[in-house]
Amino acid sequence: MPTSTEPANAHVVLHNCTVLDTEKGALVQGQNILIAHGRIEKVSPEPIHHPAIQAINMNGTVVMPGLIDCHVHCVASSLNLGQNASLPNVFATLKSLPILEGMLYRGFTSVRDAGGADWSLSEATRTGLVKGPRIFPAGKALSQTGGHGDFRQRNDLMEPCACSQKVGSISRVVDGVDAIRRAVREEIQKGATQIKIMASGGIASPNDPIHFLGFSEDEIRAAVEEAGNAGTYVMAHAYTPEAIMRAVRCGVRTIEHGSLINEKAADFMAAAGAFLVPTTVTYEALARDGAKLGFPAASVAKVEAVRSAARLALAIAEKAGVQVAYGSDLLGETHSYQADELRIRSKISGNAQAIRSATTVAAAVLQQQGKLGVIQPGAMADLLVVDGNPLEDINLLLGQGAHLKAIMKDGAFVKNAL
C-alpha cells in the first residue's frame, strides 16, 4: 500500500476538507486542518498559512477521525483460544503482527484490547516498531477457576494453569479476594490501562455455560476498588441480565457483549452510567465460518444461544439510553470482518450513530474525550480520508479499507493515495 515516511512531528496542512463532525453526525465543508507534532493544532474555514513541510489540497474530500474498536484480542491468531494459549511466545507475538496491521489499514487507529495484548505490544505500535493501532491493553483478563478464561479441559486432576505465563493466552485464572487484588495490581504494574474480568460464562471456553456467574461479588468489588485506586476501571465480560446487573452493581464501568440484556438490565445500566460494548459481528462470523476454521464444537453449539438475541440487545440498550460503544471481539481468521460491525450497527441505529459508537462514544470509554474520535484542536491527529460520504453509505468504511484514500495516525500517514 502507498505509504509516507513523513515524521510524526512534521507540520501538515490539509486544505479544503469536508470534515465529518462525529458528534453531530454532519459534514462541515470548506475546512482547513493544521497538524503539528502528532496533534491537530487548528481547524478553520479561514486559509491557514504555515511554512508546512507538506500541504495538500483535499478538493472537498471527506475527512473523519480514525475509528476506535473497544473490544479486540490482538494476540488471538486462532479461533481455538486454548490452542492459542499453548503457542510458543515468539510464534504468538509474530502471529499478532499481521492482525495489528490489518486493523490499522481498515481505519482503526485505536483499539482497546480485552485480554492478551500487553504494554510491550502497545509500545511497539506507539513507537512505530510495528505497524498497528494505538493499543489500550488490559493485559491478561481475570477469570475464576472454570470460568471463561480457563481453557483447561476436564480431567481427573486439576493441573495448575500455566496460562498467565504465555503470550498467546488472553487470560489468567485467579480465585479469592486477596488473589484478585494482587492480580489487578500486577496487571496494572505491567502496563494495563484497564482491567478485564469474566463476570459470566462464555462461548469460546469449554466448561462454563453462558448462564454461569463469574466471581463472587466480593471478588468483583475488590477488582473494582484496586482498579479505582490506580485511576482506572473494570470492563466485564457478561451476557445475561443477572450477570450484567451484578457486575454494574459492584462498580464495573463497561459491559462487554451483553447480548442477552433485557429492559430491566438496560435501565439499570443507564441509571449507573455504565457503557455497553456489543460484539455482534463475532457471532455472525463464528456461525458462518467457526466450524470449518477449527472453533471447538462445544463452542460452536453456544453461538446460536446469543446470535439471535444480539441485535435485539443493541436496540434495547439504545432505547434505555445506554451509551453503546463499538466492539468486534474477532478471533483468528475472522479478524478480517472487523469493520462489518458497522454494517450491523447501521441497520439498527443508522449510519451516524454507528460511526459515533466507533468515535466519540468509544473515546469516552477510553477516557480520551476530546483527544480521540473528533477533529478539533488538541485532538490526536488520527484521520481517515474517505472516498465518499459514509453518513450516506456505510459501506465506504467496510472491508479492508479499500475506500480509504489516506490513513493518518499521530500526524503521520500510514497510507497515502491522495
N, C-alpha and C positions, 0 to 999 in steps of 0.2 A: 504494500500500500504506500502511496506517496506520503512522505514524512518531511518534517522540517527539523533542522538542528538548532533552531533559534534557542538561546538560553532563556531560562525562566525569568531572568531579571531584565530581559530586553523590553524596550518600550514598543508597543504595538498600537496603532490607531486603526480601528475599523470604521470606515466612513459609510454613511448612508445605509444603516442597518434597519431592518424591521424587527424590533425586539418583541419577543413573546413575554408578556407580563404574566408570570405563572400564577400569581395570587389573584389577579383579576380575570384571568383566562381571556386575555385580549391582546391584539397586536398593536404596537405603537410604531408608527412609521417615521422615517427620517431621523433616526437617532445615530449619534456618533459615540463610540466607546474608546476610551483611553485605558490601556492596560500597562501597568508598571510593576515590576518586582513580584509577579505572580498574582497580583490583585487588580481588581477594577478600580481605577482611580477617578474616572469621571464618565458620566453618561449624560449627553446633552444634545438637543436639537441644533444647537449652535456649532459652527465649524470648530474643530479642535486643531490648533496649530501647535505642533510639537516637533522637535528635531528627532522624529521617530526613526528607529532602526528599520522598522517595517510599517508601511502604510498601505492599506488595502481598501479599494472601493468595492463595497458589497453589492452595489446596484439594487438595493432594496431586499436582498435575500434575508430570510428569517433566521434570526439568531436567538437561541434559547439557552437556559442553564443546562449543564450536564445533568444526566439522570442519576438518581440515587436508589440503590436496591438495599432495603433494610434487612434482608434475610438471605444470605448466601452461605455456602460452605466451600471456600476456596480450595481446600485440600481434598475434597471428595471427588476423586477421579474415577471411582467405581460406584455403581448402584448398590453393591453389597458392602455396607459400611463395616461389617465385621472383617471382611477380607481387606478392605481399605486400611483398617487399623493394623493389619499384620504386615503391611508393606515395609521393606527396609526404608529407613528415614530418607536416604538420598533419592530413592525412587519416588516416594511420596512428595518430596519437595519438587523434583523435576517435573512430575506429572501435573503439579499445580500451575506451572508457568503458562502453558497454553490456555488454561482456564482463565487466568487473570488477563491475559492479552485479549482473549475473546470478549470478556466483559467490557474492557476499555473501548474496543473497536465497535461495540454495539451502542456506545454512547453513555455507558455507566461509568462516570468519573469518580464516584464514591460508592463504597459498599460497606455494610455492617455485617461482619462475619458472625454467624450464630453458633460457632463451635468448630475449632480446628486451626484456623489461622492465628498466628501469634505476633508478638512485637517485631520479630525479625523479618517476617514476611511483609508486614506493614512498612517497616523501614526500607525494605528492598524496593518497594514501589514508590515510596516517598522520595528516595534519593535517586531514582532512575536506574538502579542496578538491574531491575527487570521492568518490563512494560506491564502496567496494570493500574487499576483504580486506586484511589486513596482508600485505605482499609481501616475500619474501626473494629479491632479484633476483640472477641470475647475470650480468647484463649480456649481452654478446654471447658466445655459445658459440664455442669454438675448433675449427676444422676445418682439416685439411690440404688442399692443392690436390686437387681431385677427390673430396673426402670428402663426408660427409653434410651439411655446411654450405655446400658450394659449389654454387650453383644456376645457374651459367653453363652454357648449352647447348654441346654440342660444336661446334667451329668450326675454321677454318683458323688463326686467330690466338688466342693466349691473352691476351685483354684483361685489364687489371688489374681486380680485383674491387672494386667500389665498396660492397660490402655493409656494411662496417664503419661507413660514414658515414650509413646510412639508418635511421630509427627503426623501419621495418617489417621490417627484417632480423633474424632470430633469431641470426645467426652472423657470424663474420669468418674469413677464410682466413689461416692462419699456417703457415709452414714453417721448420723448423730449431730447434735448441735455444735459441739466443740470441733468436730471434724469439718463441718460446714464452714465455721468461722475461719479455720486455718486455711481451707481450700480457697475461699474467697480472697483472703489476704495474699495467698501465694499467687493466684492468677493476676491480681492487681499489681503485685510486685513485679511480675514477669511482663507487665505491659498491657493487660486487658483494659479496654476503655469502658466496658460494661460487663456485667456478669450474666451468664445464661444458666437457667436451671430447667430441669424437666419436671413439670408440675402435673403431667398426666401420662398415660400410656401413649404409644405412638405406632406408626406404620412400619418403619424400617427396622425396628428392633424385634427380637424373636419371642420374648416371653412376657410381654406386657400388653394385654388388650387395651384398646383405646380408653375404656371407661375407668381404668385403674387411676388412682390418685398418686402423684409422686411427692415424696417427702411429707413429713408431719408439718403442721402449721408452725410449730416452734422452730423447725429447721428452716422453713421459708423465711420466717421473720428474722432469724439470725443472718441469713444471706442478705436480706434487705438492709438490716442495720449495718452490717460490715461494709456493704457497697456504699451506703449513705455516708458512713464515716469517712470514706475515701472520695466523697464528692461525686459519686456516680450512682447507677441504678441497676435494677434486675429486670431482665427480659425472661419470660417464662413460656416454654412450650406447653400449650394447654388446648384441649379440644372441646371438652364437654362444658355445659353451663356450670356444673358444680365445681369443676377444676378451675374454670375462669374466675368465678366469684371468690373462691377460696384464695386464689393467688392474689387477686386485687385487694381483697380484704386484708391480706398480710403485707401489702405495700408494694407489690410488683407494679412496675410502670408500663411495660408493654407486654401484650399477649400475642404470642406467635401462633399462627394458624387460626385458632378459634372457630373451626369450621362447623361445629355443632352448636354454636351460640343461639340462644333464644332471646325473646324480647326482654325478659327479666334480667338476664345477664348483661345484655347490651345497655339497658337503662342503668344498671349498677356500674358498669364501666364508665359510661358518660358522666355520671354523678361524681365519680372518683377522678375524672380527668385522665383515665388510662387510654393508651393507644392500642389499636388493633393492627396487626401486620398479617393479613391473609396471604396465603401462598397457593392460590387456586391452580396455577399453571402446572405445578408439580404433579397434582393428581391426574390432570389430563395427560401429561407426558408418561407417567407411570402406567396408567391404564392402557395407553396406546403401545408403548414400547418396553415396559418393565420386564415382562416375562422373557422376551427374546434377548434382552440385554443382561440377563442374569440377576434380576431382582429376585430375592428369595421368595419361594412360593407362598410361605406363610404371610409375607408382607404384601404380596400381590392381592391376596384374599382380603386384606384390610382396606385396600384403596377404595373400594366401592362404598364402604361404610361412611366415608366422608366426602367422596367426589360429588354425589348428587346434592348434598347439603351445602357445599362450599359457596356456590354462587348465591344461594339464598342468604347465607351468612353476611355477605357483603351488603346486601340491601337492608337487612335487619339492623346492622351496625350503623349504617349511614342514616337510616330513619331515626334512630335513637340519638343521633348527634355525636357518635363516637368518631374521633379523628382516626382515619384509616390510612395507613402508610403502605408503601409498595414493598412487596417481598416476592421472591421466586422459589427459593429452597430447592433448587435442582441439584441433581447428583450425576456423576459420570457423564455419559454421552448426551444426556438430556440438557446439559448446560446451554446448548445452542438455542433452546426455547425461551431463554430468559426474558426477552422483550415481549413475548406473546402474552404475558400477564397484562400488558397494556390493552391488548385487544379484548380480553375478557372484561377488564375493568370498564372500558369504554362502552361496552354494550349494556352495562348495568348503570353506570354513573355518568356517562357522557365523556367526550374527549378531554374537556378542560379539567374535570375532576380527576380523571385518570392520570393526566400529566401532573396535576397538583399533588397527587399521592406520591409521585416519584420525585418531587422537587421540594415545595415548601413544607408539606406535612412531613416528609421524610427528614428534612433538615431539622424540624422541631424534635423528632425522635432522637436525632443525633446530638441535640442541644447545640446546633450550629445555625440558629436563626440569623438571617442577615449575612451569613458567611457562605452558605451553600444554598442552591436551589433558587437563586434570584440573580438578576442582573442589576446591580446597584453599587454605588461607591462603597468600598470596603469589603465587598464580597470577593471570594476567591475566583480567579479567572478560569473557571471551568465552563467552557462554552461549546455548544453544538451549532453548526451551520447546516440548516436543513434545506433540502431541495424541494420546497413547497411549504404548505401550511398545515402542521399537524393538528391544529384545532378543527380543521375540516376533514383531514384524512389521517387517522392514527396510524395507518399502515406505513407512513413515512418513517416511523420510529421502530418498526418491527424488523425482524430478521437479523442480519449480521451487520447492520449499519450501511447498507448499500445506498441509502438516500441521504446519508450524512456527508456533505461535501468537505467538512472540516471538523476536527475534534481538537479542542484545546483543554489542557489540564495544567493548572498552576501557571497559566500565562504562556505555555509553550505548546506549539502544535505537535500533536502525535499523529495526526492525519491532516493533510492539506492538499485538497484537489481543487482549490479555488482558481 
